[in-house]
Amino acid sequence: MPFTEVDVSRDGKARYRIKKLTGRTRTPVFIIGGYVVSDFNRHRLDKLLEVEERR
């Protein structure tokens, strides 16, 4: 699945976007099919990726 990696320590606009989406500056942040996951919850990520791959 294609993805874009962004270094929020070097990209102020990306850092602002993450703060706006999640209310915090914690990383990693995943945006999958419009859903925002701001922690590394393997089970939730697997489910979202499975749904996205079916599209």
ROTOR-956426 format. One record per residue (C-alpha): residue number from 1; residue in one letter; x negated, y negated, z negated. Coordinates in steps of 0.1 Angstrom, whole numbers, padded with zeros to 4 digits. Last residue first. Example, Ala and Ser with C-alpha at 12.3 -4.5 7.8 and 13.67 -1.06 7.14 Angstrom:
[2,'s',[-0137,0011,-0071]] [1,'a',[-0123,0045,-0078]] 
END
This chain:
[55,'r',[0113,0006,0019]] [54,'r',[0106,0040,0003]] [53,'e',[0071,0028,-0007]] [52,'e',[0086,0000,-0027]] [51,'v',[0107,0024,-0048]] [50,'e',[0077,0046,-0056]] [49,'l',[0056,0015,-0064]] [48,'l',[0082,0003,-0088]] [47,'k',[0084,0037,-0106]] [46,'d',[0046,0041,-0107]] [45,'l',[0042,0005,-0122]] [44,'r',[0068,0012,-0149]] [43,'h',[0051,0045,-0159]] [42,'r',[0016,0029,-0159]] [41,'n',[0026,-0001,-0180]] [40,'f',[-0005,-0023,-0175]] [39,'d',[0010,-0056,-0186]] [38,'s',[0025,-0086,-0168]] [37,'v',[0049,-0067,-0145]] [36,'v',[0068,-0091,-0122]] [35,'y',[0095,-0076,-0100]] [34,'g',[0100,-0091,-0065]] [33,'g',[0092,-0059,-0047]] [32,'i',[0061,-0055,-0067]] [31,'i',[0044,-0084,-0084]] [30,'f',[0016,-0072,-0106]] [29,'v',[-0001,-0092,-0133]] [28,'p',[-0034,-0082,-0149]] [27,'t',[-0038,-0105,-0167]] [26,'r',[-0025,-0127,-0194]] [25,'t',[-0019,-0164,-0187]] [24,'r',[0014,-0167,-0203]] [23,'g',[0050,-0176,-0196]] [22,'t',[0052,-0148,-0170]] [21,'l',[0061,-0164,-0137]] [20,'k',[0051,-0200,-0145]] [19,'k',[0019,-0189,-0162]] [18,'i',[0011,-0166,-0132]] [17,'r',[0018,-0195,-0108]] [16,'y',[-0004,-0218,-0128]] [15,'r',[-0033,-0193,-0128]] [14,'a',[-0028,-0189,-0090]] [13,'k',[-0030,-0226,-0084]] [12,'g',[-0061,-0228,-0106]] [11,'d',[-0080,-0202,-0087]] [10,'r',[-0114,-0193,-0101]] [9,'s',[-0104,-0176,-0134]] [8,'v',[-0072,-0165,-0117]] [7,'d',[-0092,-0142,-0094]] [6,'v',[-0066,-0130,-0069]] [5,'e',[-0063,-0096,-0054]] [4,'t',[-0038,-0091,-0026]] [3,'f',[-0022,-0058,-0019]] [2,'p',[-0014,-0034,0009]] [1,'m',[0000,0000,0000]] 
END
